[in-house]
Amino acid sequence: MAEFETIRRTGAGATAARIDEGLRAHMNKVYGLMAVAMVITGLVAWIVGSDFARVVSQQPTMIIPEGVIVALFNSPLKWVVMFAPLAVVFAFGAGLNRMSEGAAQGVFWLFSALMGLSISWIFAVFTGMSIAQTFFVTAIAFAGLSLYGYTTKKDLSGMGTFLMMGLIGLIVASLVNIFLASSALQFAVSVIGVLVFAGLTAYDTQNIKNTYLQMRAAEGDAYLGKAAIMGALSLYLNFINMFMMLLQLFGNRN
């Protein structure tokens, strides 16, 4: 944020206007990429989850064969479904610099589809109305938090270390609870998770803005495409995780 204010104070009017225009275009691209990823995730989750719910209720599936559903959720393959998004996102972060922008975007779409597959079980556990209501609440909260991160003059960088420590703790606790299946631990993870991902939404939005200004000054426009993809990925993850935590806390189960 400080970089943006400095440029605006010292730069000429035309330069400041170009920065404003470029920043708006960059943020629009970030939110556009995130929106497409959300649509892919939602479609995959709904298609797979709806047939999963039919299998659970011993009804014929509509699209995916029953044997495929059973293999995905009631065989060792379920661990692949569960951990594939995590593996892809780590590999994506490590290999981004070696990818073209097109390849990076393709991996992002693949990741969003895998994420949809991994959370599709919610359609067999929670009511459709509950899922829709939680998504709506998450969207409102996300929009407000992201707007705050974009417009605030307060430097949020000091939150980064604290939030990352909280995120690591959440990941560890969630992995442990896969085996413990503790409702108390799940409740604690969900409550803390909502707070952590709410903070990360504001922090990441400001960081995307600052990254644009830094990279535009140092590298020109060459790297901004991949920076937009990484920004969209970070906001996408915040949204999905906040949605899942709120659903665990307030969702009505079938």
Secondary structure, DSSP 8 states (H G I E B T S, - for coil): -HHHHHHHHHS-HHHHHHHHHHHHHHHHHHHHHHHHHHHHHHHHHHHHHHHHHHHHTT---SSS-HHHHHHHHSSTHHHHHHHHHHHHHHHHHHHGGGS-HHHHHHHHHHHHHHHHHHTTTHHHHB-HHHHHHHHHHHHHHHHHHHHHHHH--S--TTHHHHHHHHHHHHHHHHHHHHHH--HHHHHHHHHHHHHHHHHHHHHHHHHHHHHHHHHHHHHTTTTHHHHHHHHHHHHHHHHHHHHHHHHHHH--B-
